[in-house]
Amino acid sequence: MMRFIFFLLLLTTLLSGCSSRRLAVQATLPLISSQIVSMQEERDADLAEKAIPSSLKMLEGLAKEDPENIWILQKLAEGFCGYAFSFLEDSQPDRASGLYLRGKDYAFRALEIQSNGKTWRGLSLGEWSKRLAEVTPSEQPGLFWAGQCWGSWLSLNLDSVEAFSSLPRIDGLMSRAVELDPEFYYAGPHLFLGAFYGGRSRMLGGNPDKSRNHFEEALKITEGKYLLVSFLYAKTYAVQNQDRNLFKAQLKKVLEASEDILPEQRLANQIAKRKAAVLLGEIDELF
């Protein structure tokens, strides 16, 4: 009897400790949220490049303490995807690819928790379509970042058989994201599909008309203030369709925009400006 009582006391203590640690994680989330907002408002891209990795590792530590915290998992997906695109994709594509897959994994973990453990792995295309139809608006962040990370990985690995076979799944995933909320994250689903259809030839599944329509919708929704839309419009659709005038016009718009045109996404716009300057310098090689 005494052993049983001791066991119950020990179990209660352990569970209480676990609960206390999760409560501690919950208590830090408002501070983490404020830090993320502050980073998105940052105007010094070099400072952000140095600061973001430690923030991501801190979030991963919190995820270990509270592994089913959907908000943390979604922010990890967003963070790894954004960091890889902003600072690694052009100079270290292998590292970027790895971080895109890491972000994708966190996004799907969030989706699986929200769908009561239903897996997204090993599904046939038919099962994939059914699963997408079941996704609700509350799952939009996980859905979007899963597609964003996955599609960004694909763009760096187009010679991979695995990447090519993923195309219909990514297409369906982001098309569903458009249905749920086309304005999510600064028209992110439209922006993604614009680049998705615009960055490949028709032979590889590209579609210029769909690309242009998605980019124009993204520009309309964001009022041209989220400069990554114009940058990617130039980089993908304009280059693929050899529209030199559109290329110059979109990049000029990025470079001439005020740094404070969208204060809450100042860092993203700084990245767009940095990338636009480099891309414009390659105009004679691209056309």
Secondary structure, DSSP 8 states (H G I E B T S, - for coil): -HHHHHHHHHHHHHHHHHHHHHHHHHHHHHHHHHHHHHHHT-S-HHHHHHHHHHHHHHHHHHHHHSTT-HHHHHHHHHHHHHHIIIIITTT-HHHHHHHHHHHHHHHHHHHHHHTTT---SS--HHHHHHHHHH--GGGHHHHHHHHHHHHHHHHT-TT-HHHHHHHHHHHHHHHHHHHH-TTHHHHHHHHHHHHHHHSS-GGGT--HHHHHHHHHHHHHHHTT-STHHHHHIIIIIIHHTT-HHHHHHHHHHHHHS-TTSSGGGHHHHHHHHHHHHHHHTTHHHH-
